[in-house]
């Protein structure tokens, strides 16, 4: 009995392993360019793209979220981390199993002798050295990292789809404005031609030159190669 007590007292300090803490990072009280923004502005809704009220954008983002392989891989990582955490937690419970074996021996006297054995097993690991506790903390940290990675991939994918969609709308608007400006110039040229035919040819030359020499808006960078300015005949 004394030997058992001495053994327990010897192993007791070994069970008191130091607790591992995450590294501390000194974060600033405020960001450099956060003037004019409230603290609640960082709370992004789960489906933030619906704030624009565009059904086409909603459909494109949802389709991308359903069919993107990177997002599916991130979701699979979350399920894997959850399964790992469950496996680690199961080590705290008693382990019950059954061993089944069968064999046969042959001798000249007894011929073939068959033997069967069913042996139940029961084991329970006592975490004296903190291995299971640290394994559980590592599994929880891995699960949290997988969840944040999934949120990051999801946010990046939705933002990329929304940016591409709004860029396309901008190009379409620029193209419509450029075509409208072209049509207005053609109408102005037709009016000037009528002035030459029926009114004053001197004003026709100066006005026609001013109309066709004025450049279009420089913001039509996306539509500059779609149409060419006709020359004066």
FENDA-V302247 format. One record per helix or strand of 2 or more residues. SS is the DSSP state (a for helix, b for strand). FROM is the first residue (numbers start at 1). TO is the last residue. If there is no record, write none. Layout:
SS;FROM;TO, SS;FROM;TO
//
This chain:
a;2;15, a;39;42, a;48;52, a;55;67, a;69;90, b;95;107, b;111;123, a;131;198, a;201;213
//
